[in-house]
Amino acid sequence: MLLFSMARWIDKLEQFAVDVILERRYGKRATVFRWFLSFLSLIYNPLVRLRVWLYKKRLLRSYELGCLVISVGNLTVGGTGKTPLVEKLAKELSAAGRKVAILSRGYKSVPPPLGHRLMAKLKGSKEFNPRVVSDGEKIYLSPLHSGDEPYMLAKNLKGVAVITGKNRVQSGLWAIKNMNIDILILDDGFQYLPLKERLDIVLIDREFPFGNRHLLPRGMLREPKDHLKRADLLFITKCDGSNLSPLKEELRKFNNHAPIIECVHKPQYLFHIVTRKKEPLDYLKGLKVAAISGIAQPESFEKGLKKLGAEVVYSKYFADHHWFSEQEIIRFMERSKARNAKAAITTEKDAVRIPTTQYFILPFYFLRVEIEMLNGKETFQSILFESISPGRKYRIVYSRKRERSDRMTNSPTFAERCEKTSQGF
C-alpha cells in the first residue's frame, strides 16, 4: 500500500513537471520552476556531452557481444512510438529464422521482493540472473514486475525472448549463453552506450521532433541535437502527408549519412479488454467514446480517435507509464457514462496497466496500432540483410562504413550463428 501511495505521489509530481516544461501551467510558481530547470539544463548539457566523449575515446568501457545488436531509440523523452517498431523488427527477424531477444530497461517496473534480494546477497551469490519476462514460449512476469512495454512485447511476440534489467551487457551475455540468441534488440537503446558496434535506429516525431528544443530537465531532449550524427537510420514517425522538407533539412544539419524513412502508426482494430473480441475500425464511426491514457502524448491518441470518426465526449490523461487503480477506473467509467459515452477506449500499452474490474460499466477496448513504412522499405531491408548476411563482416552500410574487429567477425561462434541467416525479408 505504501509503495503504491508513493508511486501515485511521484506520478503527480511528474505530471506537474511535464506540464511546466511544456508550458501548460502558468503563474509565478511555474515560472520560477522553469527558471530553475533552465539552470539545471546548463549543467546537464556539458555532462551528457562528456559522457558520450568518454565512450568515444574508450575512456569508459564498451563491449562487443559477438552478435548483431540493433538499437531502437530516440533523442527525446517518450512519445515517438518505439515499441511498434521494436515489435515489427523482432517479428521479421524471427520469421527469417533468427533467435531474437529484446533487452529493455523495464521502466517503472516493481523490483523483486526485498527478502529475495537480501537472501541472494546473504548467500553470496555472484551469478547474474536477469528478469526474464518471456523466453518466447512462456510469460514469467506480470506487467507490474516487467513493465508495461516489455509485457506487451512478450504477449505479442511468440518465439522472441524479452528480458529486462538496467545492465543490458549482462542481460545480453546471459541471453546468448542460455538461449542461443544471435540478435539483440535494445528497446530505447540510443543512450545505452556500453554496447558498441550496433545498428542505431532513431525515431523522430513529426509533430514534436525535438520537444520544446530544450535539454532535460527544462525540455524533453535527452541529448543535444547534434548527437543525431550517431544514428544509422532515421525514422520520421506519425507522417500525415504534410511537407517534411523543413524537418529533413534540419535533420541533415546533424546527420548527412543516415537514410530517412517516413512511417505512420496505423490503427488496425479495437480489442475488448474483457471478452477479447475484435471490432473493426468502422465501429468507431459516429460512436460517442471516452478516452483514457497514461502516455507521453495523450493528445495524439485522442486526435487519432477523432480521425477514425469517434466523438470523444470525455478524456482523462495520466502521467506516462501510470499504474491505474481500481478506483480511478471506476471514477472514469462513471464520468464517461454521465457524458453519454457508449464505449471506453485506451492504448494497448495502457491496457496492461488497467486492473480488470467488475465495474466496467461500459465496453472497454484498446486500439491496436502497427507501424507502416511509407517509403524506404527496400533500403531498410537491404541494411538488415547486409548486416546479417553470412560470411560478411558486420558493418553498418550507410553509416561511416564502420567494421567490426577481426577478432569478433572471425570468431567461430559468430560464423556459426550466421549460418542461420535467411535469404532475406
Secondary structure, DSSP 8 states (H G I E B T S, - for coil): -HHHHHHHHHHHHHHHHHHHHTT---SHHHHHHHHHHHHHHHHHHHHHHHHHHHHHTTSS--B--SSEEEEEEESBSS-S-HHHHHHHHHHHHHHTT--EEEEE--TT-----HHHHHHHHHTT------EEEE-SS-B-S-HHHH-HHHHHHHHH-TT-EEEE-S-HHHHHHHHHHHH---EEEEET-TT-TTB-S-EEEEEEESSSTTTTS-BTTTSSBSS-GGGGGG-SEEEEES--SS--HHHHHHHHHH-SSS-EEEEEEEEEEEEETTT--EE-GGGGTT-EEEEEE-SS-HHHHHHHHHHTT-EEEEEEE--TT----HHHHHHHHHHHHHTT-SEEEEEHHHHTTS---TT--S-EEEEEEEEEESS-HHHHHHHHHHHH-TTS--B-TTTTT-B--HHHHT-HHHHHHHTT--S--
